[in-house]
Amino acid sequence: MRPRDYGLRLRHRFSRRAVLIGAAQTGLFGLLLWRLRRLQIVDSSEYQLLSDDNRITAHLVAPARGSIYDRLGRIVAEDRENFRVIVVPAYCDDLAATLDAISEIVPVAASDKDRVMRAARRQSGYFPVLVTEGLTWRQFTLLSVLAPELKGVSTDRATHRRYSRARSMAHVVGYVGMAAKAEIDEHPLMRVPGFRTGKAGIEKGLDPELRGQPGSISYEVDAHGRVVRQLGATSSVRGKDLVLTIDQELQEIAHKRIEGLRVASIVVLDAVTGAILVMASFPSFDPNEVSFKVDLERWKQVARGEDYPLENRALRGLYPPGSTFKVVTALAGLETGVINPQERMNCPGGYPFGGHYFRCWKRHGSVYLHEAIKQSCDVYFYETVKRVGIDRLAAVSRKLGLGQVHDIGLAGQKQGIIPDTVWKRRRFGHPWYPGETISCGIGQGYVSTTPLQLAVATARIATGRAVRPRLIATPEAGPEAALLDFDPLHLELVRAGMVGVVNEKGGTAVRSALTIPDVQMAGKTGTSQVISAKNRGFLKGWYGETHALFIAYAPVGAPRYAAACVVEHGGGGSRAAAPVVRDVMTEILLRDPAARPAFIASNQGAPADR
Amino acid sequence: MKALFAEGLERPQVKLKQKLLSLNWPFLLLITAITLIGVAALYSVAGGSLEPWASRHVVRYCLGLALLFIVALSDIRWWLRAAYPLYIIVLLMLAAVLLFGVESGGAKRWLGYGEFSFQPSEMMKIALVLAVARYYQWLPPSQVSWPYAVFPPLLMIGLPILLALDQPDLGTAALFGIVGGGLLFLAGVSWIYFIAAFVGVIVVLPHVWARLHDYQQERILTFIDPERDPTGSGYHILQSKIAIGSGGFAGKGFMQGTQAQLNFLPEKHTDFIFTVFSEETGFIGAAVLLVLYLLVLLFITYMALRCRSTFPRLVAAGMGLCLFAYVFINVAMVTGLMPVVGLPLPLVSYGGTSMLTMMVGLGFVLNAHVNRESRIRREEFGPFW
């Protein structure tokens, strides 16, 4: 036979066998259909019974959120009992009618009804939806009695967040709210009714620690969603407690002190451990108002209110440090060896450079380093910074903790700007012009810092150690911060100047000296201009006023507390900011919180390296 | 001369257009319909949300569609040359899985790391079909049933089966067996061999049983009697049956499946997606889906029958066998007709590798269909290249 015939025979064989296989496939699919008919039609009622038996509903139980304490164990934020009404839309005959029935007992806002109806359409009907919360005991008991009559309705006791000394602590502790859409998608657990996540402050920054693990209760329910019996439960795990380094009482005092001002903030650190004792920012808000039973109108008022009360100025306010920065310039001058502490410079009231005349605020005459710091002579620092150069100034600034974000567990901190030639090229694509260096020497120009950074810099100058700020207290004290590689003699010279500012005749803040016997405070005033060549003429009234700044540490002999205060558009630093620091510092020294051991919570979270 | 040249220049363009016209568009419509059923089921499983599965399923389908077109419109002769090298590469990868693979759920199946991991066993299904078809394209028709000529394809099929059993992945091994055996049958190998193999299996089966892992033995035993361990391995199949059965004739309604929505089902977005779908749409929905699959299969058989040359004919039929094996094993598994072996439902289950391989496989079916009239002569290709 010829091969061609073989090919043809094979093709016919393929056709026969392909049809055979096709038939077999059809037959086997028939088998599947027969099987489905058996399950879904013949035995269906039996399986439906089994399925109804099966309606074990597993309710996720939101865990209690960890409490937040201040350094002495006073409650800052805790969970309180909260009575709620919940509905499972799938079990309701008529959801709208059910909601109307509920509102005869408990007032339910029209917007809440809309929200429930929307949720019922959008997600599976078996997810419970929160109707309203914060019921009184009377309402709660009444509804609990009636709930079996209303299909799909149930009541439960949950918790809500309560903040004490709310306004003064608002920016530090933050607040909680219902999980946003993005968070829900990321973690289905967030659909648990009433589950709240941190939205700002420590509540947000350390949310994973505070949150805890949800538990679940499985109920056997009948076809109408009524609980037949509870089958089993895994208990929720309470979130970790946190202890802040803040002293609530002092925080309240500081908040009261700056309340009269329009916009101000103050930070006080333990200069040895870096613990933040006070971090107050004004204007403030009440976190209780925005965490529980939030009124939308009220929320808008807070979020878009005048001067933005939600902003934490202590870490998000960026200000030119003004003359407070002179201590940095002085240290940079000494460290680089370009100035001699005994060297005298003449201040004729201004400083010509590159065709521009840089003014001093006063005609100081002949001054040396100590007098220059004490009297805040601009000309002395113009000359110093010209010799130091911008890059070396920036290096010293960064060692002191300026121009960087300090990880203390709060999100949204501003980094500020410590300019140098690299920064300028990257930011603007231009080289650095020597004329720009001059104003940087007195903390103007591109330089900008936050109050927290200024407080850290002050603490570092006061102790000579690389102090790291922290907001979370740990049970055991960390190792002492490493020494900064500055010459101790140079630091001592700068500190002597700061002591002079407050305590010697002719100092810019002598009027703010402490009145406690034998205890002295050292500091530096700053008055920074907000009007520049660019915005001249635009900023009117309050907005055109200078910022008032003051940095300080005390006691002089053994520095323990370092502070920085900024009063926005407050005028002169010696007049507006220094008295605030004096008053707060006095209260702190009288109480000496650093001498008392920090509170240890029973269920304390161990924040990693903070 | 000039006219010839011009013609030669224009040819590829005309060819592409012709190729596009000769694609089987109703077939593509069927595939899309099945995928859309998958999207709806995944949307429902996620509790009424496009995230995390449904939206990605669509994206993967679009990617797969692009691959399908590329494969369908590519030159069939190129694939004839690539068949053996491809098979060897995938075989090596399959072996590599045993050495360096990532373990997941008691079996080593994945190669690669994190986002970039994939299952070589999926690619093997395509490589195997191509290699066997390539072999019969070369083999003189008169020798098809000669003993020594049956040996090479048996080796091609046997090696991946052994590697899959070693992973251990019973479902994939069974799939290789069905696809390979079916191809030999379609290629024209004499009935005698199949009868012999059947007898052989019956003899060998007790020994294989002894070699199976405990969990596999357990699965088979609980399949025979699910009540054996209603909370353990029998639980899944029992819950799946309850879900399907309680769906009844018309189903519980979209997104209303209590079994699925209340988390009684395991892996409901992958292997048990059919359960979710038939609980919510009932016998009607399940039957519609099965009929859609059957239409696709019959289309494939029809396309294979129309091919003039051996290679495209066997490639199309082989891919059809593969699709059939997937659907049958998966549905038989979730309805309690077969032990749980862990195979996805093609185009409906969530899973990247399975979706992409299935689309490439269907691309080969269409490639065969496009080349149905072309005569590939036996002498064009050597034994290996």
Interface residues (C-beta under 8 A of the other chain):
Chain A: M1 P3 Y6 G7 R9 L10 R11 R13 F14 S15 R17 A18 V19 I21 G22 Q25 T26 L28 F29 L31 L32 L33 R35 L36 R37 L39 Q40 I41 D43 S44 E46 Y47 Q48 L50 S51 D52 N54 R55 I56 T57 A58 A90 R122 Q123 S124 G125 Y126 F127 D185 P188
Chain B: S44 G47 G48 S49 E51 P52 P140 P141 S142 V144 G182 F185 L186 A187 G188 Q239 K241 I242 A243 I244 G245 S246 G247 G248 F249 M255 Q256 T258 Q259 Q261 L262 N263 F264 S278 G282 F283 A286 A287 L290 Y293 L294 L297 L298 T301 A304 L305 T310 R313 A317 L321 F324 F328 V331 A332 T335 G336 L337
